[in-house]
Amino acid sequence: MKFLVSACLLGEACRYDGTAKPCAAVQALAERAELIPVCPEVLGGLPTPRVPCEIVAGRVIDANGADKTEAYQRGAEKALQIAREHGCTKAILKEKSPSCGCGKVHNGKFNGGLVSGNGITAQLLMDNGIAVCGETAIPCSAAAEKLV
Ligand code: SF4
């Protein structure tokens, strides 16, 4: 079994603020499955660190008001291509992100609030038949074992 995984969950310091968000349950999955790390925002050509973005009325806007939608779409396309090259049918993505979030994302007001919705990459993967879940869907390594 192969999973496409948000690279920041595996310890890569690729987040907007130059940090990682390592997730022990996701990392434990590496013992039983092949994990394919991707960071769609970096794949889209954005630097690290970068100005944070949120989704506003279907566009991806940074905290300075610049429209970064094109880079987000480019990164999503590349992540989908990588998933296909590796035969990944499932993805575990970082929650709340405007790229990777699934189910809930930040509300576009840069105030920490959340709204229902999916990040640009999560949505594209779902639209192409890849099952997406967030990291808290894997609460412990025992649960991760059942996924494989
Ligand atoms: Fe992590 Fe996804 Fe943001 Fe990259 S785009 S830092 S993988 S949440």
Backbone and ligand atoms as CSV (ligand in chain L), in Angstrom:
chain,resi,resn,atom,element,x,y,z
A,1,MET,N,N,0.847,-1.202,0.000
A,1,MET,CA,C,0.000,0.000,0.000
A,1,MET,C,C,0.875,1.242,0.000
A,2,LYS,N,N,0.501,2.181,-0.842
A,2,LYS,CA,C,1.226,3.455,-0.894
A,2,LYS,C,C,0.274,4.588,-0.543
A,3,PHE,N,N,0.754,5.524,0.244
A,3,PHE,CA,C,-0.031,6.710,0.601
A,3,PHE,C,C,0.707,7.960,0.154
A,4,LEU,N,N,0.001,8.852,-0.485
A,4,LEU,CA,C,0.515,10.197,-0.677
A,4,LEU,C,C,0.353,10.918,0.663
A,5,VAL,N,N,1.387,11.613,1.113
A,5,VAL,CA,C,1.351,12.231,2.449
A,5,VAL,C,C,1.877,13.661,2.377
A,6,SER,N,N,1.241,14.558,3.098
A,6,SER,CA,C,1.769,15.921,3.224
A,6,SER,C,C,3.165,15.853,3.837
A,7,ALA,N,N,4.118,16.454,3.160
A,7,ALA,CA,C,5.518,16.332,3.587
A,7,ALA,C,C,5.743,16.890,4.991
A,8,CYS,N,N,4.989,17.937,5.367
A,8,CYS,CA,C,5.201,18.537,6.699
A,8,CYS,C,C,4.843,17.554,7.810
A,9,LEU,N,N,3.937,16.601,7.540
A,9,LEU,CA,C,3.573,15.596,8.546
A,9,LEU,C,C,4.698,14.587,8.772
A,10,LEU,N,N,5.594,14.510,7.806
A,10,LEU,CA,C,6.730,13.591,7.922
A,10,LEU,C,C,7.990,14.321,8.389
A,11,GLY,N,N,7.828,15.577,8.796
A,11,GLY,CA,C,8.952,16.297,9.400
A,11,GLY,C,C,9.679,17.255,8.481
A,12,GLU,N,N,9.191,17.395,7.263
A,12,GLU,CA,C,9.843,18.341,6.360
A,12,GLU,C,C,9.426,19.776,6.736
A,13,ALA,N,N,10.405,20.640,6.866
A,13,ALA,CA,C,10.136,22.030,7.290
A,13,ALA,C,C,9.720,22.871,6.088
A,14,CYS,N,N,8.538,22.577,5.569
A,14,CYS,CA,C,8.076,23.207,4.325
A,14,CYS,C,C,6.839,24.073,4.543
A,15,ARG,N,N,6.443,24.295,5.794
A,15,ARG,CA,C,5.245,25.116,6.029
A,15,ARG,C,C,5.535,26.590,5.758
A,16,TYR,N,N,4.480,27.369,5.687
A,16,TYR,CA,C,4.625,28.793,5.356
A,16,TYR,C,C,5.603,29.508,6.290
A,17,ASP,N,N,5.662,29.063,7.545
A,17,ASP,CA,C,6.541,29.731,8.515
A,17,ASP,C,C,7.885,29.025,8.676
A,18,GLY,N,N,8.173,28.094,7.777
A,18,GLY,CA,C,9.462,27.406,7.795
A,18,GLY,C,C,9.570,26.280,8.800
A,19,THR,N,N,8.432,25.860,9.351
A,19,THR,CA,C,8.447,24.755,10.308
A,19,THR,C,C,7.834,23.496,9.684
A,20,ALA,N,N,7.925,22.391,10.439
A,20,ALA,CA,C,7.263,21.136,10.070
A,20,ALA,C,C,6.118,20.888,11.053
A,21,LYS,N,N,5.296,19.911,10.780
A,21,LYS,CA,C,4.239,19.475,11.703
A,21,LYS,C,C,4.286,17.959,11.808
A,22,PRO,N,N,5.397,17.406,12.326
A,22,PRO,CA,C,5.513,15.949,12.343
A,22,PRO,C,C,4.383,15.290,13.133
A,23,CYS,N,N,3.872,14.210,12.582
A,23,CYS,CA,C,2.745,13.480,13.189
A,23,CYS,C,C,3.216,12.046,13.443
A,24,ALA,N,N,3.259,11.670,14.733
A,24,ALA,CA,C,3.810,10.361,15.093
A,24,ALA,C,C,3.023,9.218,14.451
A,25,ALA,N,N,1.695,9.340,14.408
A,25,ALA,CA,C,0.890,8.251,13.848
A,25,ALA,C,C,1.170,8.071,12.361
A,26,VAL,N,N,1.348,9.190,11.650
A,26,VAL,CA,C,1.648,9.095,10.217
A,26,VAL,C,C,3.055,8.529,10.028
A,27,GLN,N,N,3.997,9.000,10.842
A,27,GLN,CA,C,5.366,8.505,10.718
A,27,GLN,C,C,5.437,7.004,11.014
A,28,ALA,N,N,4.612,6.547,11.966
A,28,ALA,CA,C,4.592,5.115,12.307
A,28,ALA,C,C,4.092,4.275,11.140
A,29,LEU,N,N,3.258,4.871,10.328
A,29,LEU,CA,C,2.714,4.155,9.170
A,29,LEU,C,C,3.813,3.760,8.187
A,30,ALA,N,N,4.915,4.482,8.225
A,30,ALA,CA,C,6.028,4.206,7.299
A,30,ALA,C,C,6.606,2.804,7.499
A,31,GLU,N,N,6.363,2.203,8.681
A,31,GLU,CA,C,6.868,0.849,8.928
A,31,GLU,C,C,6.068,-0.201,8.167
A,32,ARG,N,N,4.863,0.166,7.755
A,32,ARG,CA,C,3.969,-0.825,7.135
A,32,ARG,C,C,3.548,-0.479,5.728
A,33,ALA,N,N,3.840,0.742,5.305
A,33,ALA,CA,C,3.381,1.184,3.986
A,33,ALA,C,C,4.425,2.125,3.403
A,34,GLU,N,N,4.330,2.311,2.111
A,34,GLU,CA,C,5.236,3.257,1.464
A,34,GLU,C,C,4.567,4.625,1.455
A,35,LEU,N,N,5.250,5.601,1.999
A,35,LEU,CA,C,4.704,6.949,2.082
A,35,LEU,C,C,5.408,7.829,1.059
A,36,ILE,N,N,4.621,8.518,0.256
A,36,ILE,CA,C,5.163,9.384,-0.791
A,36,ILE,C,C,4.914,10.829,-0.356
A,37,PRO,N,N,5.956,11.537,0.104
A,37,PRO,CA,C,5.743,12.904,0.590
A,37,PRO,C,C,5.630,13.920,-0.534
A,38,VAL,N,N,4.691,14.830,-0.386
A,38,VAL,CA,C,4.575,15.955,-1.323
A,38,VAL,C,C,4.228,17.214,-0.524
A,39,CYS,N,N,4.753,18.333,-0.975
A,39,CYS,CA,C,4.302,19.629,-0.472
A,39,CYS,C,C,3.792,20.400,-1.676
A,40,PRO,N,N,2.491,20.453,-1.865
A,40,PRO,CA,C,1.941,21.100,-3.066
A,40,PRO,C,C,2.341,22.563,-3.204
A,41,GLU,N,N,2.486,23.267,-2.090
A,41,GLU,CA,C,2.823,24.691,-2.201
A,41,GLU,C,C,4.244,24.872,-2.724
A,42,VAL,N,N,5.152,24.048,-2.262
A,42,VAL,CA,C,6.526,24.089,-2.786
A,42,VAL,C,C,6.530,23.605,-4.245
A,43,LEU,N,N,5.776,22.546,-4.525
A,43,LEU,CA,C,5.691,22.046,-5.914
A,43,LEU,C,C,5.137,23.120,-6.843
A,44,GLY,N,N,4.286,23.974,-6.315
A,44,GLY,CA,C,3.701,25.052,-7.116
A,44,GLY,C,C,4.635,26.213,-7.336
A,45,GLY,N,N,5.817,26.164,-6.709
A,45,GLY,CA,C,6.816,27.205,-6.942
A,45,GLY,C,C,6.908,28.261,-5.857
A,46,LEU,N,N,6.182,28.064,-4.753
A,46,LEU,CA,C,6.225,29.059,-3.683
A,46,LEU,C,C,7.456,28.827,-2.806
A,47,PRO,N,N,8.026,29.910,-2.256
A,47,PRO,CA,C,9.212,29.775,-1.407
A,47,PRO,C,C,8.834,29.361,0.013
A,48,THR,N,N,9.824,28.933,0.776
A,48,THR,CA,C,9.655,28.664,2.211
A,48,THR,C,C,10.723,29.474,2.955
A,49,PRO,N,N,10.363,30.325,3.908
A,49,PRO,CA,C,8.989,30.631,4.321
A,49,PRO,C,C,8.268,31.477,3.273
A,50,ARG,N,N,6.951,31.617,3.461
A,50,ARG,CA,C,6.120,32.378,2.525
A,50,ARG,C,C,4.977,33.050,3.308
A,51,VAL,N,N,4.360,34.009,2.684
A,51,VAL,CA,C,3.228,34.687,3.328
A,51,VAL,C,C,2.068,33.697,3.395
A,52,PRO,N,N,1.418,33.558,4.559
A,52,PRO,CA,C,0.313,32.584,4.659
A,52,PRO,C,C,-0.851,32.954,3.738
A,53,CYS,N,N,-1.531,31.926,3.275
A,53,CYS,CA,C,-2.678,32.092,2.368
A,53,CYS,C,C,-3.920,31.449,2.962
A,54,GLU,N,N,-5.056,31.943,2.557
A,54,GLU,CA,C,-6.337,31.295,2.868
A,54,GLU,C,C,-7.220,31.374,1.635
A,55,ILE,N,N,-8.246,30.550,1.618
A,55,ILE,CA,C,-9.170,30.530,0.486
A,55,ILE,C,C,-10.270,31.564,0.733
A,56,VAL,N,N,-10.427,32.459,-0.251
A,56,VAL,CA,C,-11.438,33.518,-0.170
A,56,VAL,C,C,-12.260,33.457,-1.450
A,57,ALA,N,N,-13.522,33.078,-1.315
A,57,ALA,CA,C,-14.431,33.020,-2.468
A,57,ALA,C,C,-13.827,32.226,-3.631
A,58,GLY,N,N,-13.234,31.095,-3.299
A,58,GLY,CA,C,-12.718,30.198,-4.334
A,58,GLY,C,C,-11.325,30.539,-4.838
A,59,ARG,N,N,-10.770,31.660,-4.421
A,59,ARG,CA,C,-9.404,32.026,-4.799
A,59,ARG,C,C,-8.486,31.824,-3.589
A,60,VAL,N,N,-7.190,31.700,-3.836
A,60,VAL,CA,C,-6.235,31.569,-2.735
A,60,VAL,C,C,-5.485,32.893,-2.624
A,61,ILE,N,N,-5.693,33.568,-1.509
A,61,ILE,CA,C,-5.203,34.933,-1.315
A,61,ILE,C,C,-4.237,34.949,-0.131
A,62,ASP,N,N,-3.095,35.649,-0.298
A,62,ASP,CA,C,-2.184,35.703,0.842
A,62,ASP,C,C,-2.559,36.850,1.783
A,63,ALA,N,N,-1.881,36.878,2.924
A,63,ALA,CA,C,-2.245,37.833,3.978
A,63,ALA,C,C,-1.995,39.275,3.559
A,64,ASN,N,N,-1.248,39.468,2.457
A,64,ASN,CA,C,-1.058,40.823,1.922
A,64,ASN,C,C,-2.046,41.162,0.814
A,65,GLY,N,N,-2.920,40.205,0.493
A,65,GLY,CA,C,-3.939,40.448,-0.526
A,65,GLY,C,C,-3.555,39.989,-1.924
A,66,ALA,N,N,-2.386,39.362,-2.078
A,66,ALA,CA,C,-1.966,38.899,-3.409
A,66,ALA,C,C,-2.648,37.572,-3.750
A,67,ASP,N,N,-3.049,37.428,-5.001
A,67,ASP,CA,C,-3.731,36.216,-5.456
A,67,ASP,C,C,-2.704,35.160,-5.850
A,68,LYS,N,N,-2.676,34.045,-5.121
A,68,LYS,CA,C,-1.700,32.965,-5.350
A,68,LYS,C,C,-2.372,31.709,-5.917
A,69,THR,N,N,-3.558,31.864,-6.439
A,69,THR,CA,C,-4.337,30.706,-6.890
A,69,THR,C,C,-3.581,29.874,-7.923
A,70,GLU,N,N,-2.919,30.553,-8.846
A,70,GLU,CA,C,-2.231,29.819,-9.916
A,70,GLU,C,C,-1.172,28.875,-9.350
A,71,ALA,N,N,-0.391,29.347,-8.406
A,71,ALA,CA,C,0.649,28.496,-7.801
A,71,ALA,C,C,0.014,27.314,-7.065
A,72,TYR,N,N,-1.097,27.553,-6.409
A,72,TYR,CA,C,-1.771,26.470,-5.685
A,72,TYR,C,C,-2.322,25.421,-6.643
A,73,GLN,N,N,-2.854,25.897,-7.772
A,73,GLN,CA,C,-3.378,24.943,-8.756
A,73,GLN,C,C,-2.248,24.151,-9.399
A,74,ARG,N,N,-1.134,24.833,-9.688
A,74,ARG,CA,C,0.027,24.149,-10.276
A,74,ARG,C,C,0.543,23.073,-9.318
A,75,GLY,N,N,0.621,23.411,-8.041
A,75,GLY,CA,C,1.075,22.434,-7.048
A,75,GLY,C,C,0.128,21.257,-6.925
A,76,ALA,N,N,-1.156,21.536,-7.005
A,76,ALA,CA,C,-2.150,20.455,-6.917
A,76,ALA,C,C,-2.016,19.505,-8.104
A,77,GLU,N,N,-1.821,20.066,-9.287
A,77,GLU,CA,C,-1.650,19.227,-10.491
A,77,GLU,C,C,-0.411,18.348,-10.353
A,78,LYS,N,N,0.661,18.925,-9.831
A,78,LYS,CA,C,1.889,18.135,-9.672
A,78,LYS,C,C,1.712,17.044,-8.614
A,79,ALA,N,N,1.004,17.362,-7.535
A,79,ALA,CA,C,0.757,16.342,-6.513
A,79,ALA,C,C,-0.073,15.197,-7.085
A,80,LEU,N,N,-1.075,15.534,-7.899
A,80,LEU,CA,C,-1.891,14.497,-8.538
A,80,LEU,C,C,-1.035,13.638,-9.472
A,81,GLN,N,N,-0.166,14.291,-10.221
A,81,GLN,CA,C,0.709,13.553,-11.136
A,81,GLN,C,C,1.598,12.570,-10.361
A,82,ILE,N,N,2.144,13.031,-9.234
A,82,ILE,CA,C,3.002,12.162,-8.412
A,82,ILE,C,C,2.186,11.000,-7.846
A,83,ALA,N,N,0.965,11.287,-7.400
A,83,ALA,CA,C,0.106,10.214,-6.885
A,83,ALA,C,C,-0.124,9.156,-7.959
A,84,ARG,N,N,-0.390,9.611,-9.161
A,84,ARG,CA,C,-0.637,8.664,-10.260
A,84,ARG,C,C,0.625,7.875,-10.600
A,85,GLU,N,N,1.762,8.548,-10.650
A,85,GLU,CA,C,3.021,7.852,-10.981
A,85,GLU,C,C,3.314,6.738,-9.992
A,86,HIS,N,N,2.926,6.960,-8.726
A,86,HIS,CA,C,3.220,5.970,-7.680
A,86,HIS,C,C,2.041,5.025,-7.424
A,87,GLY,N,N,0.943,5.228,-8.115
A,87,GLY,CA,C,-0.214,4.356,-7.905
A,87,GLY,C,C,-0.864,4.539,-6.554
A,88,CYS,N,N,-0.810,5.745,-6.000
A,88,CYS,CA,C,-1.445,6.004,-4.694
A,88,CYS,C,C,-2.954,6.157,-4.887
A,89,THR,N,N,-3.718,5.418,-4.108
A,89,THR,CA,C,-5.173,5.584,-4.142
A,89,THR,C,C,-5.691,6.247,-2.863
A,90,LYS,N,N,-4.766,6.498,-1.908
A,90,LYS,CA,C,-5.153,7.148,-0.655
A,90,LYS,C,C,-4.137,8.231,-0.325
A,91,ALA,N,N,-4.612,9.263,0.325
A,91,ALA,CA,C,-3.720,10.342,0.737
A,91,ALA,C,C,-4.041,10.752,2.171
A,92,ILE,N,N,-2.988,11.048,2.923
A,92,ILE,CA,C,-3.137,11.570,4.288
A,92,ILE,C,C,-2.550,12.974,4.280
A,93,LEU,N,N,-3.421,13.958,4.444
A,93,LEU,CA,C,-3.000,15.348,4.236
A,93,LEU,C,C,-3.215,16.187,5.494
A,94,LYS,N,N,-2.382,17.214,5.606
A,94,LYS,CA,C,-2.408,18.122,6.768
A,94,LYS,C,C,-3.719,18.901,6.821
A,95,GLU,N,N,-4.370,18.790,7.951
A,95,GLU,CA,C,-5.681,19.429,8.101
A,95,GLU,C,C,-5.591,20.957,8.115
A,96,LYS,N,N,-6.641,21.592,7.653
A,96,LYS,CA,C,-6.882,23.050,7.694
A,96,LYS,C,C,-6.113,23.845,6.641
A,97,SER,N,N,-5.155,23.243,5.977
A,97,SER,CA,C,-4.327,23.963,5.006
A,97,SER,C,C,-5.133,24.344,3.763
A,98,PRO,N,N,-4.822,25.510,3.156
A,98,PRO,CA,C,-5.513,25.867,1.908
A,98,PRO,C,C,-5.124,24.964,0.740
A,99,SER,N,N,-4.056,24.190,0.893
A,99,SER,CA,C,-3.715,23.165,-0.103
A,99,SER,C,C,-4.228,21.795,0.313
A,100,CYS,N,N,-3.860,21.410,1.534
A,100,CYS,CA,C,-4.020,20.018,1.954
A,100,CYS,C,C,-5.259,19.751,2.807
A,101,GLY,N,N,-5.899,20.780,3.329
A,101,GLY,CA,C,-7.005,20.579,4.252
A,101,GLY,C,C,-8.151,19.795,3.635
A,102,CYS,N,N,-8.772,18.940,4.448
A,102,CYS,CA,C,-9.931,18.208,3.935
A,102,CYS,C,C,-11.054,18.246,4.964
A,103,GLY,N,N,-12.207,18.733,4.530
A,103,GLY,CA,C,-13.363,18.853,5.423
A,103,GLY,C,C,-13.500,20.239,6.017
A,104,LYS,N,N,-12.395,20.766,6.535
A,104,LYS,CA,C,-12.409,22.127,7.090
A,104,LYS,C,C,-11.136,22.864,6.696
A,105,VAL,N,N,-11.277,24.136,6.390
A,105,VAL,CA,C,-10.124,24.982,6.071
A,105,VAL,C,C,-10.317,26.334,6.764
A,106,HIS,N,N,-9.258,27.114,6.821
A,106,HIS,CA,C,-9.377,28.448,7.420
A,106,HIS,C,C,-10.365,29.305,6.617
A,107,ASN,N,N,-10.977,30.239,7.322
A,107,ASN,CA,C,-12.167,30.910,6.771
A,107,ASN,C,C,-11.897,32.097,5.850
A,108,GLY,N,N,-10.625,32.382,5.566
A,108,GLY,CA,C,-10.323,33.481,4.647
A,108,GLY,C,C,-10.202,34.826,5.332
A,109,LYS,N,N,-10.320,34.831,6.664
A,109,LYS,CA,C,-10.231,36.100,7.411
A,109,LYS,C,C,-8.943,36.202,8.226
A,110,PHE,N,N,-8.109,35.197,8.153
A,110,PHE,CA,C,-6.822,35.174,8.866
A,110,PHE,C,C,-7.013,35.418,10.372
A,111,ASN,N,N,-8.077,34.861,10.915
A,111,ASN,CA,C,-8.344,35.030,12.352
A,111,ASN,C,C,-8.401,33.683,13.078
A,112,GLY,N,N,-7.955,32.617,12.400
A,112,GLY,CA,C,-7.935,31.296,13.032
A,112,GLY,C,C,-9.238,30.538,12.883
A,113,GLY,N,N,-10.284,31.179,12.388
A,113,GLY,CA,C,-11.573,30.509,12.228
A,113,GLY,C,C,-11.567,29.502,11.081
A,114,LEU,N,N,-12.461,28.552,11.179
A,114,LEU,CA,C,-12.550,27.489,10.173
A,114,LEU,C,C,-13.924,27.484,9.520
A,115,VAL,N,N,-13.957,27.013,8.277
A,115,VAL,CA,C,-15.233,26.797,7.582
A,115,VAL,C,C,-15.177,25.431,6.903
A,116,SER,N,N,-16.318,24.906,6.519
A,116,SER,CA,C,-16.357,23.653,5.771
A,116,SER,C,C,-15.716,23.874,4.402
A,117,GLY,N,N,-14.951,22.911,3.963
A,117,GLY,CA,C,-14.343,23.027,2.637
A,117,GLY,C,C,-13.064,22.210,2.553
A,118,ASN,N,N,-12.505,22.171,1.364
A,118,ASN,CA,C,-11.281,21.416,1.118
A,118,ASN,C,C,-10.218,22.321,0.524
A,119,GLY,N,N,-8.961,22.003,0.790
A,119,GLY,CA,C,-7.871,22.704,0.146
A,119,GLY,C,C,-7.825,22.368,-1.347
A,120,ILE,N,N,-7.040,23.148,-2.089
A,120,ILE,CA,C,-7.003,23.008,-3.541
A,120,ILE,C,C,-6.485,21.622,-3.949
A,121,THR,N,N,-5.436,21.149,-3.317
A,121,THR,CA,C,-4.897,19.824,-3.659
A,121,THR,C,C,-5.821,18.714,-3.190
A,122,ALA,N,N,-6.320,18.833,-1.973
A,122,ALA,CA,C,-7.225,17.792,-1.460
A,122,ALA,C,C,-8.422,17.630,-2.396
A,123,GLN,N,N,-8.974,18.755,-2.847
A,123,GLN,CA,C,-10.148,18.688,-3.726
A,123,GLN,C,C,-9.801,18.032,-5.058
A,124,LEU,N,N,-8.653,18.405,-5.631
A,124,LEU,CA,C,-8.277,17.823,-6.931
A,124,LEU,C,C,-8.045,16.315,-6.805
A,125,LEU,N,N,-7.404,15.901,-5.714
A,125,LEU,CA,C,-7.194,14.459,-5.512
A,125,LEU,C,C,-8.532,13.734,-5.397
A,126,MET,N,N,-9.435,14.292,-4.606
A,126,MET,CA,C,-10.764,13.666,-4.439
A,126,MET,C,C,-11.484,13.588,-5.779
A,127,ASP,N,N,-11.405,14.669,-6.541
A,127,ASP,CA,C,-12.096,14.698,-7.839
A,127,ASP,C,C,-11.560,13.643,-8.796
A,128,ASN,N,N,-10.355,13.161,-8.497
A,128,ASN,CA,C,-9.724,12.163,-9.361
A,128,ASN,C,C,-9.659,10.787,-8.704
A,129,GLY,N,N,-10.553,10.574,-7.743
A,129,GLY,CA,C,-10.748,9.231,-7.209
A,129,GLY,C,C,-9.791,8.807,-6.118
A,130,ILE,N,N,-9.041,9.743,-5.575
A,130,ILE,CA,C,-8.117,9.404,-4.478
A,130,ILE,C,C,-8.797,9.724,-3.152
A,131,ALA,N,N,-8.815,8.756,-2.244
A,131,ALA,CA,C,-9.443,8.948,-0.935
A,131,ALA,C,C,-8.508,9.782,-0.063
A,132,VAL,N,N,-9.039,10.853,0.498
A,132,VAL,CA,C,-8.212,11.772,1.292
A,132,VAL,C,C,-8.705,11.783,2.735
A,133,CYS,N,N,-7.778,11.736,3.684
A,133,CYS,CA,C,-8.143,11.960,5.089
A,133,CYS,C,C,-7.092,12.841,5.741
A,134,GLY,N,N,-7.463,13.450,6.855
A,134,GLY,CA,C,-6.540,14.267,7.622
A,134,GLY,C,C,-5.765,13.423,8.616
A,135,GLU,N,N,-4.742,14.041,9.203
A,135,GLU,CA,C,-3.855,13.279,10.092
A,135,GLU,C,C,-4.554,12.813,11.364
A,136,THR,N,N,-5.587,13.508,11.826
A,136,THR,CA,C,-6.238,13.063,13.059
A,136,THR,C,C,-7.151,11.858,12.827
A,137,ALA,N,N,-7.318,11.475,11.558
A,137,ALA,CA,C,-8.045,10.229,11.272
A,137,ALA,C,C,-7.166,9.021,11.578
A,138,ILE,N,N,-5.898,9.281,11.903
A,138,ILE,CA,C,-4.970,8.198,12.244
A,138,ILE,C,C,-4.484,8.461,13.667
A,139,PRO,N,N,-5.344,8.222,14.674
A,139,PRO,CA,C,-5.022,8.656,16.027
A,139,PRO,C,C,-3.916,7.859,16.699
A,140,CYS,N,N,-3.634,6.660,16.234
A,140,CYS,CA,C,-2.575,5.880,16.865
A,140,CYS,C,C,-2.058,4.870,15.855
A,141,SER,N,N,-0.928,4.300,16.148
A,141,SER,CA,C,-0.318,3.388,15.185
A,141,SER,C,C,-1.156,2.137,14.979
A,142,ALA,N,N,-1.949,1.748,16.014
A,142,ALA,CA,C,-2.825,0.590,15.859
A,142,ALA,C,C,-3.866,0.852,14.773
A,143,ALA,N,N,-4.411,2.081,14.780
A,143,ALA,CA,C,-5.387,2.440,13.752
A,143,ALA,C,C,-4.710,2.489,12.395
A,144,ALA,N,N,-3.488,2.986,12.387
A,144,ALA,CA,C,-2.754,3.062,11.123
A,144,ALA,C,C,-2.562,1.672,10.533
A,145,GLU,N,N,-2.346,0.695,11.410
A,145,GLU,CA,C,-2.136,-0.680,10.967
A,145,GLU,C,C,-3.350,-1.188,10.186
A,146,LYS,N,N,-4.539,-0.806,10.642
A,146,LYS,CA,C,-5.762,-1.283,9.993
A,146,LYS,C,C,-5.932,-0.689,8.602
A,147,LEU,N,N,-5.290,0.451,8.343
A,147,LEU,CA,C,-5.423,1.100,7.036
A,147,LEU,C,C,-4.725,0.304,5.942
A,148,VAL,N,N,-3.693,-0.433,6.350
A,148,VAL,CA,C,-2.814,-1.053,5.356
A,148,VAL,C,C,-3.347,-2.415,4.926
L,1,SF4,FE1,FE,2.205,20.850,4.607
L,1,SF4,FE2,FE,0.548,20.763,2.542
L,1,SF4,FE3,FE,1.226,23.118,3.601
L,1,SF4,FE4,FE,3.028,21.749,2.231
L,1,SF4,S1,S,1.145,22.594,1.425
L,1,SF4,S2,S,3.346,22.727,4.198
L,1,SF4,S3,S,2.482,19.640,2.739
L,1,SF4,S4,S,0.068,21.474,4.616
